[in-house]
Structures are given as C-alpha cells and as structure tokens.
Amino acid sequence: MTHDHGTPPVRVGVLGAASIAWRRVVPAMTACPDVDVVAVASRDPRRARRFADRFGCAAVTGYEALLERTDIEAVYVPLPAALHHTWAARALAAGRHVLIEKPMATTAEEARELTALAESRGLVLRENFMFLHHPRHRAVTELLRDGRIGRLRMLHASFCVPPLPPDDIRYTLGLGGGALLDTGVYPLRTAVHFLGRGLRVTGATLRTRPRDGLDLSGQVLLAADSGVLASLDFGFEHGYGARYALWGDRARLTADQTVSPPAELRTQLRIEEQDREERLLLPPADQFLACVTEFAAAIRGPVASRGTGRDPWHADAVATLELVDAVRERAVRVPCEGDGPQNA
Ligand SMILES: NC(=O)c1ccc[n+]([C@@H]2O[C@H](COP(=O)([O-])OP(=O)(O)OC[C@H]3O[C@@H](n4cnc5c(N)ncnc54)[C@H](OP(=O)(O)O)[C@@H]3O)[C@@H](O)[C@H]2O)c1
C-alpha cells in the first residue's frame, strides 16, 4: 500500500500489548496514513490475539519472534522502563527503527548507549514524549521570544496522578518503577525544553516507601547557567494535575493539561500581570497523531542527517536522564507513613 504522496507507510511492529499502546499510541498509528501496524507481540498469545483483532494486524507470541519478522521496519516498545534498554538495543541491532516509550532508559549511560547505537547504524530512535508534539509549546516559545512575560526568571512544572492499582508496573522497583522515572521525567523534560541542557540539580526530595525505598512522589530544584531557576513536582499520590508556568519579570504564563490534552480540546494559555489577566485560546491539536507522524517522517526523511551525533531528540533524552541520575544521587529521602495500601 502507498499513501497519497507515493511514499509507502512505515511498517511497524508493537512489542508488548501494553495499556498505553492500546489506549493511545496504536489508535494514533492506525489513524496515521504514514504508518502501517503490521503485528503485535505479547508474552501471552491471548493478549496478542485480542490486540491484533482490534487493530487488524498479526498476533505474535514472544518479542524475539517479532524482531525476526522480515516485514517490519520499525518497532514501538511500550514495555516497563527497566526493559527499554534491552529491547530497544535488540531492535536496533536487528536493523529496526525504534519508537521507545518514555523514559528512553533508566540511566543516562543506557540512553547514551542507545543513541550511539542508533547513530552508528543510521536508524531513527525516538522517545515517545507525546506532549512535546503539541503546537502550543511553540506558541509559548514565541511569546517568550517576543518578550510577552519580560525576562524569564523561573519555571514551575508539575505532573501528579492519583494512586495506581497495587499491581501496576510502576510499583515494582525491578521494572523501573517509581514516580521519578514515570511522572518526574515530564517536568524534567519540560525544564530541558524551555531552559536548555546542562541544568544543575540544586535540591531534591523523594517521598519513599519504607518497604523497598520506591519513590512515590517528589520535588526537584534546578538552576540554569543563565540564572533561571526551576521548581518541579511529581508523583502518584495526588489528584491529577499537569501544568507548567513560566514566570518573567513582567508576567507569568501558565499552561494547564500539559501531558495528555484530548485532541478536541481548545487549550488555553493564561498570562497574568498585577492588574490584568489575558487568556489565549488555541486551536485543538492531536499530539498523539503528530508524534507518530513525526516518527514516520524521520524514517522516510534524509538518511544523511542521521549518525551525526547531533540529533536534538537524542541529546534531550540524555540530558533528562542525567537530571534523573543527579536527583537519585542527591535527593533527601522522606519515608512515607503507610497512609495507603501502596505505601505500607
Ligand atoms: N507516552 C505516554 O504518554 C505514556 C503513558 C503511559 C505509559 N507510558 C509508558 O509506557 C510503558 C508501559 O506503560 P503502561 O501503562 O502501558 O504499562 P502496562 O499496561 O503494564 O504495559 C507494559 C507491558 O509490558 C509488557 N511486559 C513485559 N515484561 C513485563 C513484566 N515483567 N511485567 C509487566 N509487564 C511486562 C507487557 O506486555 P505483554 O504482557 O503483552 O508481553 C505489558 O503489557 C512505560 O514505559 C510507561 O512509562 C507512556
């Protein structure tokens, strides 16, 4: 099959019948004319079949069997974080482009290895931070550039979700669980996006579960070389909230619903000054579709731009995990008091 521009769609295999694949990413892929979902692999044949029936693709038992298929050019990896490095590396070594769920890996060292492997093989490796594909962040960057909030002094960013079911992968240390790796990476990545790489962690606190030290929520302070400061919070212990604010010496700009805004939502930017508030209403945008479309475009785009060691998506993924490493190293751990089934 070829789509309108005469370029064949990218043939994708899905490695794991994950919830996020089912709810968000594979529906976006099937809606995208540039992508053809060819097969899904699960450890459980029944899970693979259920998935395959819904999306009209082949069912495969076992991840290795998916990589052995010759009709797949690219692999989407929605596995628990601790398995990202292993399976992304195997897919790249098998010559497949990779869309890896966030975070790309559990440490900066693992992310450096993956990005180097992709670059050495001339393959596309993208981390599935869908929120970055919403056009309102470009609108924010333009407002900053135009001086609408004056000189930027501070960034605040939050992403918190309510407690999860007790058997969720995020509560298992060995699978790369914990709030920092799951939710903390959103505000960290937001800081890298607006303030650049090379941020310093100047303070951090993690609320941890006494049983095994798993972090359930936390706060991070950052400083940029420019002198701009950031304060971030995240966790699995609060009512849902996802927002950021950029605070300048003239005004403060706030964006809400920053992680997963529905495609039909007209998102707002709020600009507050002492005596007035302005609300900018932006057109709806489908960040999920935009994300998979960009992945396909990178694969069908010029090969010469790969392997340069300067891919900004790679550098930002590594920079974010460097901050994760630094938070782990210097965070003050505050044990939680067992006020819920997950905390005991
Ligand atoms: N970008 C986003 O907006 C977003 C949102 C949510 C989650 N995520 C990311 O997506 C990934 C999956 O999250 P999820 O919420 O979809 O989790 P999930 O439903 O638990 O899916 C994880 C999948 O991993 C596979 N798996 C392999 N080994 C496993 C093991 N030992 N234990 C449990 N599962 C194992 C399972 O697939 P089979 O059983 O089919 O083999 C399972 O379906 C995580 O990295 C998460 O950070 C991203």
Ligand as a Chemical Component Dictionary entry (heavy atoms), coordinates in Angstrom:
data_LIG
# 
_chem_comp.id                   LIG 
_chem_comp.type                 NON-POLYMER 
_chem_comp.pdbx_formal_charge   0 
_chem_comp.three_letter_code    LIG 
# 
loop_
_chem_comp_atom.comp_id 
_chem_comp_atom.atom_id 
_chem_comp_atom.alt_atom_id 
_chem_comp_atom.type_symbol 
_chem_comp_atom.charge 
_chem_comp_atom.model_Cartn_x 
_chem_comp_atom.model_Cartn_y 
_chem_comp_atom.model_Cartn_z 
_chem_comp_atom.pdbx_ordinal 
LIG N1  N1  N 0  3.899  8.362  26.482 1  
LIG C1  C1  C 0  2.901  8.314  27.344 2  
LIG O1  O1  O 0  2.033  9.171  27.387 3  
LIG C2  C2  C 0  2.825  7.145  28.288 4  
LIG C3  C3  C 0  1.688  6.949  29.069 5  
LIG C4  C4  C 0  1.624  5.797  29.871 6  
LIG C5  C5  C 0  2.701  4.933  29.911 7  
LIG N2  N2  N 1  3.814  5.196  29.173 8  
LIG C6  C6  C 0  4.970  4.296  29.210 9  
LIG O2  O2  O 0  4.616  3.102  28.527 10 
LIG C7  C7  C 0  5.218  1.984  29.152 11 
LIG C8  C8  C 0  4.135  0.977  29.508 12 
LIG O3  O3  O 0  3.207  1.573  30.395 13 
LIG P1  P1  P 0  1.715  1.015  30.534 14 
LIG O4  O4  O 0  0.995  1.870  31.460 15 
LIG O5  O5  O -1 1.135  0.804  29.179 16 
LIG O6  O6  O 0  2.018  -0.392 31.242 17 
LIG P2  P2  P 0  1.385  -1.844 31.067 18 
LIG O7  O7  O 0  -0.028 -1.759 30.577 19 
LIG O8  O8  O 0  1.642  -2.600 32.324 20 
LIG O9  O9  O 0  2.223  -2.467 29.866 21 
LIG C9  C9  C 0  3.510  -2.950 29.982 22 
LIG C10 C10 C 0  3.657  -4.098 29.012 23 
LIG O10 O10 O 0  4.977  -4.620 29.148 24 
LIG C11 C11 C 0  4.972  -5.998 28.914 25 
LIG N3  N3  N 0  5.839  -6.647 29.908 26 
LIG C12 C12 C 0  6.977  -7.318 29.640 27 
LIG N4  N4  N 0  7.553  -7.796 30.745 28 
LIG C13 C13 C 0  6.746  -7.445 31.765 29 
LIG C14 C14 C 0  6.779  -7.683 33.149 30 
LIG N5  N5  N 0  7.779  -8.398 33.729 31 
LIG N6  N6  N 0  5.781  -7.208 33.908 32 
LIG C15 C15 C 0  4.774  -6.492 33.357 33 
LIG N7  N7  N 0  4.683  -6.236 32.027 34 
LIG C16 C16 C 0  5.658  -6.705 31.241 35 
LIG C17 C17 C 0  3.537  -6.479 28.962 36 
LIG O11 O11 O 0  3.204  -6.876 27.644 37 
LIG P3  P3  P 0  2.760  -8.389 27.279 38 
LIG O12 O12 O 0  2.145  -8.972 28.525 39 
LIG O13 O13 O 0  1.793  -8.164 26.201 40 
LIG O14 O14 O 0  4.002  -9.092 26.835 41 
LIG C18 C18 C 0  2.722  -5.258 29.321 42 
LIG O15 O15 O 0  1.556  -5.140 28.557 43 
LIG C19 C19 C 0  6.009  2.530  30.346 44 
LIG O16 O16 O 0  7.339  2.725  29.947 45 
LIG C20 C20 C 0  5.366  3.865  30.611 46 
LIG O17 O17 O 0  6.267  4.814  31.159 47 
LIG C21 C21 C 0  3.879  6.269  28.356 48 
# 
loop_
_chem_comp_bond.comp_id 
_chem_comp_bond.atom_id_1 
_chem_comp_bond.atom_id_2 
_chem_comp_bond.value_order 
_chem_comp_bond.pdbx_ordinal 
LIG N1  C1  SING 1  
LIG C1  O1  DOUB 2  
LIG C1  C2  SING 3  
LIG C2  C3  SING 4  
LIG C2  C21 DOUB 5  
LIG C3  C4  DOUB 6  
LIG C4  C5  SING 7  
LIG C5  N2  DOUB 8  
LIG N2  C6  SING 9  
LIG N2  C21 SING 10 
LIG C6  O2  SING 11 
LIG C6  C20 SING 12 
LIG O2  C7  SING 13 
LIG C7  C8  SING 14 
LIG C7  C19 SING 15 
LIG C8  O3  SING 16 
LIG O3  P1  SING 17 
LIG P1  O4  DOUB 18 
LIG P1  O5  SING 19 
LIG P1  O6  SING 20 
LIG O6  P2  SING 21 
LIG P2  O7  DOUB 22 
LIG P2  O8  SING 23 
LIG P2  O9  SING 24 
LIG O9  C9  SING 25 
LIG C9  C10 SING 26 
LIG C10 O10 SING 27 
LIG C10 C18 SING 28 
LIG O10 C11 SING 29 
LIG C11 N3  SING 30 
LIG C11 C17 SING 31 
LIG N3  C12 SING 32 
LIG N3  C16 SING 33 
LIG C12 N4  DOUB 34 
LIG N4  C13 SING 35 
LIG C13 C14 SING 36 
LIG C13 C16 DOUB 37 
LIG C14 N5  SING 38 
LIG C14 N6  DOUB 39 
LIG N6  C15 SING 40 
LIG C15 N7  DOUB 41 
LIG N7  C16 SING 42 
LIG C17 O11 SING 43 
LIG C17 C18 SING 44 
LIG O11 P3  SING 45 
LIG P3  O12 DOUB 46 
LIG P3  O13 SING 47 
LIG P3  O14 SING 48 
LIG C18 O15 SING 49 
LIG C19 O16 SING 50 
LIG C19 C20 SING 51 
LIG C20 O17 SING 52 
# 
